[in-house]
Amino acid sequence: MLRWWRVAVLSVLLGGLSAGCDLVAPPGPPPASGHAARPAEGPAGSARALLATLAVKGRAPKTGYDRDRFGSAWTDTDRNGCDTRNDVLARDLTAETFRAGTHRCVVLTGRLADPYTAKTITFAKARASAIQIDHVVALSDAWQTGAFGWPAERRLAFANDPLNLLAVDGPTNQAKGDGDAATWLPPAKVYRCRYVARQVAVKAKYRLWVTPAERDALTRVLASCPGEAAPRR
């Protein structure tokens, strides 16, 4: 009888311990907050992965925008003694010549392998409008996606940042206007991946957002080149 009583008590104790273990079992993962970050859709360092980090919002009003809000055109922000336009021409043209006495600053002639049309264009300062310097992310687009809230110094830096500047065919640049990727892409399809990768890099550097339509357009282009690197300069 005593042995039976001990066995019964031991069974009750073991059952209680088992139940207690169930009560203190480690909790499961916390519930999702509803704001999980979008996963990167491309390899590290790619424009596709960087695109996934950009905020997506509607376009802010253009109210208050003026080109002058980004400072005087082609300011020598890097203090190398040469204005930004000539810096970009010297970077993007080949066989260039310079005005004497300007320390290789003022570009007089050269040839451009135009990225937007895939044509070769001859540059001569006498017909300077044939080649223009494009803001890859247009200034008014930047204004409506965050730059309206920047201090003047940041807007000036943005307008003269070589990352956001390309020497291109003048008429094609005029046709682009202030369009984003949802409304305009280079006619030369072979350049579109590099073009949108630069747009993404600029928006990421300056923490500008993209609109839903812009995000979708960028995504479509980069789907054909998921490993396209985001440029840094």
GUDRENGU-868816 format. One record per residue: residue number from 1; residue in one letter; x, y, z of N, C-alpha, C in turn. Coordinates in steps of 0.001 Angstrom, whole numbers, plus 500000, padded with zeros to 6 digits. Atoms other than C-alpha are relative to their C-alpha. Layout:
! GUDRENGU-868816
KEFI   num   residu      n_X      n_Y      n_Z     ca_X     ca_Y     ca_Z      c_X      c_Y      c_Z
KEFI   NUM        A        X        Y        Z        X        Y        Z        X        Y        Z
...
END
This chain:
! GUDRENGU-868816
KEFI   num   residu      n_X      n_Y      n_Z     ca_X     ca_Y     ca_Z      c_X      c_Y      c_Z
KEFI     1        M   500834   498805   500000   500000   500000   500000   500867   501242   500000
KEFI     2        L   499123   498841   499915   502804   502420   500870   500689   500226   498659
KEFI     3        R   499332   499845   501283   504588   501686   497607   499051   500603   498980
KEFI     4        W   500990   499459   500965   501393   502391   495631   499819   501475   500229
KEFI     5        W   500220   498582   499674   500947   505741   497436   501171   500838   499507
KEFI     6        R   498828   499253   500473   504519   506819   496625   499978   500138   498479
KEFI     7        V   500062   499953   501466   504065   505919   492935   498980   501011   499547
KEFI     8        A   501062   499065   500375   500838   507941   492797   500461   501435   500188
KEFI     9        V   499530   498642   499733   502425   510997   494416   501054   500407   498971
KEFI    10        L   498954   499701   500984   505442   510801   492083   499390   500300   498637
KEFI    11        S   500650   499758   501289   503131   510645   489033   499379   501380   499943
KEFI    12        V   500625   498668   499940   501263   513758   490170   501056   501094   499870
KEFI    13        L   498930   498996   500045   504532   515682   490726   500574   500136   498602
KEFI    14        L   499440   499953   501348   505931   514715   487322   499030   500646   499034
KEFI    15        G   500998   499375   500860   502679   515726   485665   499963   501489   500186
KEFI    16        G   499997   498566   499733   502800   519102   487377   501195   500684   499382
KEFI    17        L   498807   499410   500573   506371   519738   486283   499859   500123   498485
KEFI    18        S   500188   499962   501444   505457   518880   482703   499087   501137   499598
KEFI    19        A   500922   498901   500302   502533   521291   482778   500683   501338   500179
KEFI    20        G   499290   498751   499741   504778   523999   484275   500945   500336   498871
KEFI    21        C   499101   499745   501112   507277   523556   481480   499243   500556   498817
KEFI    22        D   500800   499465   501100   504490   524174   478972   499688   501469   500229
KEFI    23        L   500366   498623   499699   503620   527436   480744   501154   500959   499769
KEFI    24        V   498869   499095   500120   507147   528844   480569   500782   499760   498707
KEFI    25        A   499315   500243   501265   507998   527728   477030   500367   501331   499353
KEFI    26        P   499586   498756   500632   509913   530361   475032   498924   500532   499077
KEFI    27        P   501035   499425   500856   507574   532792   473267   500397   499912   498537
KEFI    28        G   499748   500009   501437   507238   532733   469486   500477   501361   499540
KEFI    29        P   499536   498722   500522   508432   535542   467202   498949   501079   500191
KEFI    30        P   500966   498930   499797   506835   538948   467806   499151   500196   498763
KEFI    31        P   500856   499784   501157   503911   539842   465585   500591   501056   499080
KEFI    32        A   499484   499027   500970   504739   541747   462400   499385   501358   500250
KEFI    33        S   500478   498643   499737   504447   545504   462727   499230   500571   498831
KEFI    34        G   500653   499446   501172   503136   546005   459195   500878   500964   499244
KEFI    35        H   499097   499053   500641   506156   548159   458271   501340   499343   499698
KEFI    36        A   498745   500702   500275   508745   545527   457365   500671   500602   498772
KEFI    37        A   499260   499432   501127   511482   546784   455041   499893   499082   498796
KEFI    38        R   500033   500793   501206   511271   545662   451429   501335   499296   499826
KEFI    39        P   498732   500710   500195   513877   542966   450729   500714   500518   498766
KEFI    40        A   499216   499615   501173   516702   543824   448353   499714   499012   498878
KEFI    41        E   500341   500840   501130   515957   542502   444881   501181   499785   499061
KEFI    42        G   498828   500178   500837   519504   542487   443520   501216   499826   500878
KEFI    43        P   498781   500180   499206   523082   541834   444587   500424   501279   500676
KEFI    44        A   499520   498834   499259   524738   544141   447087   500769   500922   499069
KEFI    45        G   499329   499020   500835   525913   547344   445451   499307   500256   498678
KEFI    46        S   500711   499812   501257   523467   547024   442579   498955   501097   500137
KEFI    47        A   501041   498976   499998   521025   549738   441598   498660   499393   500410
KEFI    48        R   501264   500660   499649   518211   547216   442007   499855   499857   501511
KEFI    49        A   500039   500103   498543   519120   546609   445639   499826   501377   500632
KEFI    50        L   500098   498648   499460   519516   550343   446251   498595   500559   499812
KEFI    51        L   501365   499547   500237   516116   551038   444714   499057   499535   501094
KEFI    52        A   500869   500550   498960   514525   548810   447339   500086   500772   501309
KEFI    53        T   499850   499225   498760   515776   551205   450049   499347   501373   499918
KEFI    54        L   500547   498657   500152   514145   554337   448622   498556   500072   500494
KEFI    55        A   501376   499769   499574   510999   555738   450193   499124   500228   498769
KEFI    56        V   500960   499831   501092   507917   555693   447950   498856   500873   500501
KEFI    57        K   501052   499061   499601   505543   558664   448220   499444   500680   498763
KEFI    58        G   500536   499171   501067   503351   560873   446118   500864   501233   499800
KEFI    59        R   499229   498800   500327   504853   563902   444417   499482   501197   500791
KEFI    60        A   500379   498783   499283   504871   567075   446518   499680   501094   498989
KEFI    61        P   500312   498911   500931   503525   570298   444974   501266   500682   499491
KEFI    62        K   498878   499268   500589   505811   572274   442685   500039   501444   500507
KEFI    63        T   500097   498648   499472   504839   575405   444580   501342   500467   500561
KEFI    64        G   498763   499425   499485   507850   577625   445242   501230   499634   499218
KEFI    65        Y   498811   500414   500751   510134   575926   442723   500453   501100   499053
KEFI    66        D   499359   499120   500970   512536   578093   440752   501428   499517   499835
KEFI    67        R   498618   500435   500232   515867   577229   439140   500965   500705   500941
KEFI    68        D   499102   499238   499123   517461   579945   441257   500030   499462   501424
KEFI    69        R   499988   500577   498653   516515   578016   444396   501140   498996   500160
KEFI    70        F   498856   500908   499970   519424   575714   443453   501308   500739   499754
KEFI    71        G   498795   499198   500133   521917   578564   443243   500286   500393   498569
KEFI    72        S   499592   499578   501336   523644   580179   440308   500456   498796   499186
KEFI    73        A   499654   501141   500848   524100   577863   437358   501505   499827   499879
KEFI    74        W   498620   500415   500233   527416   576029   437148   501002   500748   500873
KEFI    75        T   499086   499426   499013   529045   577332   440289   501212   499090   500186
KEFI    76        D   498773   500774   499748   532619   576247   440999   499984   499496   501446
KEFI    77        T   500171   500469   498623   531582   574277   444086   501207   499229   500514
KEFI    78        D   498831   500753   499529   534730   572130   444176   501263   500868   500071
KEFI    79        R   498922   499016   499869   536932   575267   444031   501280   499572   499277
KEFI    80        N   498813   500370   500787   539201   573917   441327   500346   501073   498964
KEFI    81        G   499731   498908   500916   539106   577203   439429   499267   499894   498681
KEFI    82        C   500737   500211   501245   536723   575913   436761   498539   499734   500326
KEFI    83        D   501416   500180   499692   532926   576051   436627   499551   498575   499663
KEFI    84        T   500466   501385   500113   530870   572862   436737   499749   499585   498560
KEFI    85        R   500283   500376   501392   529766   572954   433086   501282   499585   499286
KEFI    86        N   498745   500345   500673   533344   572983   431818   500651   498766   500610
KEFI    87        D   499498   501228   499375   534327   570329   434355   499359   498766   499366
KEFI    88        V   500703   501155   500564   531655   567989   432940   500350   499811   498531
KEFI    89        L   499584   500125   501401   532536   568770   429323   501378   499345   499904
KEFI    90        A   498656   500576   500025   536185   567982   430038   499984   498530   500391
KEFI    91        R   500109   501394   499576   535152   564725   431727   499388   499119   498913
KEFI    92        D   500794   500845   500892   532701   563488   429075   500418   500069   498537
KEFI    93        L   499571   499888   501391   534214   564740   425798   501369   499350   499792
KEFI    94        T   498675   500474   500372   537211   563316   423985   500583   500981   498985
KEFI    95        A   499290   499135   500957   539806   565087   421829   499675   501463   500239
KEFI    96        E   500378   498624   499711   538924   568303   423607   501191   500955   499909
KEFI    97        T   499016   498923   499976   540790   571572   423204   499493   501078   500951
KEFI    98        F   500358   499014   498981   540855   574429   425695   500442   501398   499574
KEFI    99        R   499615   498616   500257   540962   578182   425508   501320   500295   500704
KEFI   100        A   498690   499664   499435   544488   579453   426047   499846   500932   501196
KEFI   101        G   499991   499147   498829   545187   581023   429391   498955   499673   501045
KEFI   102        T   501035   500372   499023   542359   579205   431239   500406   498794   500830
KEFI   103        H   499507   501152   499229   544531   576447   432739   499176   498739   499709
KEFI   104        R   500767   501170   500449   542690   573795   430700   498620   499955   500651
KEFI   105        C   501345   499928   499421   539318   574964   431950   498942   500140   498912
KEFI   106        V   501068   499707   500958   537229   576458   429144   500160   499125   498750
KEFI   107        V   499949   500933   501121   536488   573737   426573   499536   500705   498730
KEFI   108        L   500339   499370   501273   536503   575016   422986   499402   499016   499002
KEFI   109        T   500476   501007   500953   536023   571841   420942   500162   498608   500611
KEFI   110        G   499878   501384   499557   535650   568094   421370   498962   499123   499328
KEFI   111        R   500981   500947   500540   533633   565004   420506   499317   499289   501169
KEFI   112        L   500791   500668   498964   530861   563430   422555   499355   498739   499442
KEFI   113        A   500767   501211   500263   529694   559828   422389   498734   500132   500835
KEFI   114        D   501208   499644   499250   526177   560857   423361   499302   498763   500555
KEFI   115        P   500620   501197   499434   524705   558333   425796   498506   499897   499694
KEFI   116        Y   501451   500030   500183   521086   559310   425103   499572   499581   498599
KEFI   117        T   500366   500331   501384   521117   558863   421318   500945   498997   499349
KEFI   118        A   498966   500884   500549   524220   556687   420761   500629   500574   498732
KEFI   119        K   499367   499337   501132   525418   559242   418206   501270   500714   500465
KEFI   120        T   498816   499197   499708   528772   561013   418038   499715   501435   499577
KEFI   121        I   500308   498596   500245   528388   564781   418292   501282   500805   500127
KEFI   122        T   498848   499114   499949   531026   567367   417527   499620   501252   500778
KEFI   123        F   500257   498811   499183   531215   570141   420082   500911   501142   499567
KEFI   124        A   499253   498770   500214   532282   573689   419324   499341   501072   500850
KEFI   125        K   500552   499013   499078   531860   576508   421813   499109   501009   499276
KEFI   126        A   500828   499068   500759   530407   578684   419066   498574   499474   499828
KEFI   127        R   501332   500623   500076   527483   576226   418921   499789   499170   501271
KEFI   128        A   499972   500703   498714   527476   575332   422596   498701   499272   500314
KEFI   129        S   501280   500612   499653   523750   574481   422779   499819   498619   499392
KEFI   130        A   500098   501341   500588   524344   571378   420630   500229   498925   501048
KEFI   131        I   499758   500913   498875   525624   569720   423810   499637   500726   501286
KEFI   132        Q   500438   499412   498742   523949   570439   427110   500384   499085   501158
KEFI   133        I   499729   500788   498788   524611   569315   430667   498668   499679   500661
KEFI   134        D   501285   500444   499448   521672   567277   431905   500115   499678   501478
KEFI   135        H   500181   500503   498632   520628   566922   435530   499216   498695   499870
KEFI   136        V   500624   501309   500193   519878   563203   435459   498718   499904   500828
KEFI   137        V   501211   499760   499212   517446   563746   438323   499740   501494   499885
KEFI   138        A   500279   498597   500276   515881   567001   437190   499806   500787   501287
KEFI   139        L   500097   499169   498797   515950   569895   439633   498563   500113   500497
KEFI   140        S   501390   499881   499552   512187   570287   439676   499476   498670   500537
KEFI   141        D   500370   501306   499462   511771   566541   440187   500559   499843   501412
KEFI   142        A   499401   500056   498661   514172   566755   443118   499206   500866   500970
KEFI   143        W   500780   499092   499143   512191   569708   444491   498733   499316   500507
KEFI   144        Q   501278   500626   499655   508979   567669   444446   500141   498663   500716
KEFI   145        T   499781   501263   499287   510573   564617   446051   500948   500182   501192
KEFI   146        G   499259   499788   498760   512264   566222   449032   500841   501247   500078
KEFI   147        A   499056   498882   499967   514542   569104   447996   499350   501314   500425
KEFI   148        F   500676   498765   499565   511889   571715   448821   500324   500328   501453
KEFI   149        G   499704   499785   498586   512870   571256   452457   501470   500155   500323
KEFI   150        W   498564   499918   499756   516641   571513   452006   500458   501431   500241
KEFI   151        P   499359   498675   499942   518866   574435   452995   500622   500324   498650
KEFI   152        A   499471   499550   501297   520265   576486   450111   501313   499321   499648
KEFI   153        E   498690   500594   500271   523747   574967   450473   499863   498589   499441
KEFI   154        R   500182   501372   500484   522462   571434   449922   499438   500004   498574
KEFI   155        R   500526   499910   501362   520484   572446   446843   501103   500401   499016
KEFI   156        L   498889   499599   500857   523580   574154   445402   500918   498812   499728
KEFI   157        A   499150   501176   500167   525654   571008   445997   499347   498988   499067
KEFI   158        F   500727   500944   500847   522982   568861   444351   500067   500417   498532
KEFI   159        A   500032   499508   501382   522801   571053   441241   501346   499906   499317
KEFI   160        N   498655   500041   500571   526574   570809   440760   500725   498688   500265
KEFI   161        D   499385   501284   499682   527197   567200   441801   500271   499217   498713
KEFI   162        P   499698   500758   501228   529019   565312   438989   499230   498689   499885
KEFI   163        L   500782   501236   500049   527074   562170   439950   498687   500207   499259
KEFI   164        N   501309   499710   500576   523907   563876   438707   500099   500733   498661
KEFI   165        L   499802   499200   501211   525384   565469   435571   500584   499165   498862
KEFI   166        L   499483   500655   501199   525952   564202   432031   499965   500984   498846
KEFI   167        A   500015   499259   501253   526958   565946   428814   499226   499162   498979
KEFI   168        V   500896   500748   500892   524267   564975   426280   499581   500864   498821
KEFI   169        D   500552   499302   501158   522637   565909   422992   498980   501045   500452
KEFI   170        G   500845   498907   499555   520959   569287   423434   498517   499811   499720
KEFI   171        P   501428   500184   500281   517637   568654   421629   499360   498854   500786
KEFI   172        T   500545   501126   499232   517198   565307   423378   499805   500390   501457
KEFI   173        N   500147   499515   498639   517788   566955   426729   498788   500915   500125
KEFI   174        Q   501175   499127   499990   515168   569564   425860   498717   499175   499984
KEFI   175        A   501181   500864   500064   512710   566785   425026   499731   499328   501343
KEFI   176        K   500168   500604   498677   513319   565192   428420   499316   500951   500960
KEFI   177        G   500557   499038   499061   512456   568379   430276   500311   499606   501428
KEFI   178        D   499801   500379   498599   511938   567587   433952   499398   498626   500290
KEFI   179        G   500624   501308   499834   510626   564073   433368   500809   499054   500872
KEFI   180        D   499339   501076   499264   511391   561158   435662   499911   498730   499162
KEFI   181        A   499947   501239   500774   511763   557525   434616   498623   499523   499548
KEFI   182        A   501353   500409   500388   507983   557099   434449   499526   500718   498745
KEFI   183        T   500459   499208   501139   507677   559746   431720   501044   500148   498902
KEFI   184        W   498964   499853   501028   511031   559712   429897   501154   499055   500270
KEFI   185        L   498794   500823   499980   513860   557317   429117   500812   500322   498753
KEFI   186        P   499182   499702   501177   516801   557752   426714   499547   499204   498781
KEFI   187        P   500356   500740   501219   515978   556852   423097   500913   498796   499759
KEFI   188        A   499066   501115   500163   519099   554650   423060   499732   498967   501104
KEFI   189        K   500394   500989   498994   517734   551562   424807   501193   499349   500686
KEFI   190        V   498819   500635   499441   521230   550197   425346   500511   500752   501222
KEFI   191        Y   499510   499192   498878   521877   553020   427829   499008   500068   501159
KEFI   192        R   501043   499790   498988   518674   552769   429856   500352   499426   501363
KEFI   193        C   499623   500567   498701   520052   550480   432553   500954   500924   500749
KEFI   194        R   499043   499099   499359   522969   552808   433232   499341   501310   500396
KEFI   195        Y   500697   498741   499715   520677   555832   433106   499187   499904   501287
KEFI   196        V   500843   500104   498810   518185   554607   435695   500842   499643   501227
KEFI   197        A   499115   500299   498867   521013   553218   437859   500571   501292   500570
KEFI   198        R   499495   498703   499529   522409   556753   438027   498899   500774   500726
KEFI   199        Q   501105   499330   499315   518991   558153   438919   499804   499436   501409
KEFI   200        V   500158   500641   498698   518666   555639   441747   501129   500409   500939
KEFI   201        A   498850   499632   499176   522177   556435   442997   499872   501430   500520
KEFI   202        V   500166   498599   499589   521428   560166   443064   498919   500114   501062
KEFI   203        K   501094   499894   499034   518118   559743   444867   500387   499380   501345
KEFI   204        A   499554   500608   498746   519716   557446   447427   500995   500904   500724
KEFI   205        K   498987   499142   499383   522661   559792   448030   499366   501190   500715
KEFI   206        Y   500616   498802   499438   520367   562743   448687   498693   499712   500737
KEFI   207        R   501187   500434   499251   517567   560752   450342   498719   500617   499448
KEFI   208        L   501228   499597   500677   514983   561793   447797   499107   498773   499851
KEFI   209        W   500883   501153   500175   511916   559629   447415   499634   499848   498524
KEFI   210        V   500521   500254   501343   510368   558104   444293   498492   499864   500090
KEFI   211        T   501446   500194   500046   506736   558130   443267   499708   498538   499654
KEFI   212        P   500311   501383   500370   504916   554798   442811   500228   499714   498520
KEFI   213        A   499805   500215   501436   504916   555233   439024   501477   499987   499643
KEFI   214        E   498558   499959   500244   508611   556125   439058   500664   498715   500467
KEFI   215        R   499442   501260   499481   509472   553146   441253   499715   498842   499051
KEFI   216        D   500361   501090   500906   507592   550835   438878   500806   500063   498704
KEFI   217        A   499227   499856   501236   509372   552262   435821   501461   499608   500211
KEFI   218        L   498624   500364   499682   512789   551928   437463   500137   498487   500164
KEFI   219        T   499984   501444   499777   511966   548376   438500   499950   499240   498681
KEFI   220        R   500112   500679   501296   510954   547402   434955   501319   500035   499237
KEFI   221        V   498731   499903   500732   514201   548685   433446   501058   499115   500653
KEFI   222        L   498942   500740   499310   516433   547148   436113   499754   498498   500034
KEFI   223        A   500273   501438   500058   514687   543780   435811   500798   499338   498887
KEFI   224        S   499228   500565   501108   516603   543322   432564   501498   500023   500268
KEFI   225        C   498569   499915   499666   519941   544100   434254   500149   500039   501519
KEFI   226        P   500032   499997   498531   519663   543074   437942   501351   500233   500649
KEFI   227        G   498681   499795   499411   523415   543269   438449   500602   501355   499695
KEFI   228        E   499480   498681   500347   523786   546832   437139   500424   500748   501267
KEFI   229        A   499477   499336   498796   525988   548647   439657   499490   501427   500094
KEFI   230        A   500363   498605   499760   524920   551918   441209   501281   500826   499969
KEFI   231        P   498765   499208   500078   527546   554523   440200   500196   500827   501262
KEFI   232        R   499682   499198   498829   529298   556509   442888   500499   501389   499657
KEFI   233        R   499548   498679   500437   530493   559489   440827   499654   500220   498532
END
